[in-house]
Amino acid sequence: MIELRDVHKAFGSKQVLRGVDLFVPKGESMVVIGGSGTGKSVLIKCILGLVQPDRGTILVDGQYVTQADRDAFLARFGMLFQGAALFDSLTVWQNVAFRLLRGSLKRPKPEAREVAIEKLRRVGLTPEVADLYPAELSGGMQKRVGLARAIAAEPEIIFFDEPTTGLDPIMSGVINDLIREIVTEMGATAITITHDMSSVRAIADDVAMLHGGKVRWAGPVGQMDESGDPYLDQFVHGRADGPIEAVR
């Protein structure tokens, strides 16, 4: 579904991506790990066409990202942003139905509200939450609303950016389970960016580690602990000593 070949991206003199090759099969859940500043978010922005690579090619379902009709292309994606990124001035249901109230996916307002309430139920929130504002919700509830918004338009591809950041371990587990269930139910292709190894093990079919601007290791999540790669091993086990230099 998603293929990157020799993708390079620099910002001024800073080389972020230095020849990324990545293959994400249709219907699979890929988790991308790596230290801060290794280019994980830039990678997603390149796939979405929000950032133009300096070199290399990116294909989504066999189509070059640079040649795609923007509205139709972006309509295939859903996104759970880090920190949920809800609109403070909109109610919960309006946040969930944001894409259904405008653009090429626009639906009548009552229908959009009905879809929003259905998706809220799917993530474990009651219809009573629909008319509240984000500031009236806990962090875990906000994350669920963000997840409901990500799936509201039934996307084929979903990106999750640090889905458990700021959540306690119990709520992190709940969100991880929801993501896994929903991705499987929808048959969606998913890419998740995370530092949380419990999320990796809960969500991933496959794992790719970015380091030095390249994919250092990629493979099934079940092979991660026996990879034999010293960079991946250090990251997975959170060791200060190893080939990855910690900022001191």
Secondary structure in CASP SS format (residue, H / E / C, confidence):
PFRMAT SS
TARGET T0000
AUTHOR 0000-0000-0000
METHOD secondary structure of the structure
MODEL  1
M C 1.00
I E 1.00
E E 1.00
L E 1.00
R E 1.00
D E 1.00
V E 1.00
H E 1.00
K E 1.00
A E 1.00
F E 1.00
G C 1.00
S C 1.00
K E 1.00
Q E 1.00
V E 1.00
L E 1.00
R E 1.00
G E 1.00
V E 1.00
D E 1.00
L E 1.00
F E 1.00
V E 1.00
P C 1.00
K C 1.00
G C 1.00
E C 1.00
S E 1.00
M E 1.00
V E 1.00
V E 1.00
I E 1.00
G C 1.00
G C 1.00
S C 1.00
G C 1.00
T C 1.00
G C 1.00
K H 1.00
S H 1.00
V H 1.00
L H 1.00
I H 1.00
K H 1.00
C H 1.00
I H 1.00
L H 1.00
G C 1.00
L C 1.00
V C 1.00
Q C 1.00
P C 1.00
D C 1.00
R E 1.00
G E 1.00
T E 1.00
I E 1.00
L E 1.00
V E 1.00
D C 1.00
G C 1.00
Q E 1.00
Y E 1.00
V H 1.00
T H 1.00
Q H 1.00
A C 1.00
D C 1.00
R H 1.00
D H 1.00
A H 1.00
F H 1.00
L H 1.00
A C 1.00
R C 1.00
F E 1.00
G E 1.00
M E 1.00
L E 1.00
F C 1.00
Q C 1.00
G C 1.00
A C 1.00
A C 1.00
L C 1.00
F C 1.00
D C 1.00
S C 1.00
L C 1.00
T C 1.00
V H 1.00
W H 1.00
Q H 1.00
N H 1.00
V H 1.00
A C 1.00
F H 1.00
R H 1.00
L H 1.00
L H 1.00
R C 1.00
G H 1.00
S H 1.00
L H 1.00
K C 1.00
R C 1.00
P C 1.00
K H 1.00
P H 1.00
E H 1.00
A H 1.00
R H 1.00
E H 1.00
V H 1.00
A H 1.00
I H 1.00
E H 1.00
K H 1.00
L H 1.00
R H 1.00
R H 1.00
V C 1.00
G C 1.00
L C 1.00
T C 1.00
P H 1.00
E H 1.00
V H 1.00
A H 1.00
D H 1.00
L C 1.00
Y C 1.00
P H 1.00
A H 1.00
E H 1.00
L C 1.00
S C 1.00
G H 1.00
G H 1.00
M H 1.00
Q H 1.00
K H 1.00
R H 1.00
V H 1.00
G H 1.00
L H 1.00
A H 1.00
R H 1.00
A H 1.00
I H 1.00
A C 1.00
A C 1.00
E C 1.00
P C 1.00
E C 1.00
I E 1.00
I E 1.00
F E 1.00
F E 1.00
D E 1.00
E C 1.00
P C 1.00
T C 1.00
T C 1.00
G C 1.00
L C 1.00
D C 1.00
P H 1.00
I H 1.00
M H 1.00
S H 1.00
G H 1.00
V H 1.00
I H 1.00
N H 1.00
D H 1.00
L H 1.00
I H 1.00
R H 1.00
E H 1.00
I H 1.00
V H 1.00
T H 1.00
E H 1.00
M H 1.00
G C 1.00
A C 1.00
T E 1.00
A E 1.00
I E 1.00
T E 1.00
I E 1.00
T C 1.00
H C 1.00
D C 1.00
M H 1.00
S H 1.00
S H 1.00
V H 1.00
R H 1.00
A H 1.00
I H 1.00
A C 1.00
D C 1.00
D E 1.00
V E 1.00
A E 1.00
M E 1.00
L E 1.00
H E 1.00
G C 1.00
G C 1.00
K E 1.00
V E 1.00
R E 1.00
W E 1.00
A E 1.00
G E 1.00
P E 1.00
V H 1.00
G H 1.00
Q H 1.00
M H 1.00
D H 1.00
E H 1.00
S C 1.00
G C 1.00
D C 1.00
P H 1.00
Y H 1.00
L H 1.00
D H 1.00
Q H 1.00
F H 1.00
V H 1.00
H H 1.00
G C 1.00
R C 1.00
A C 1.00
D C 1.00
G C 1.00
P C 1.00
I C 1.00
E C 1.00
A C 1.00
V C 1.00
R C 1.00
END
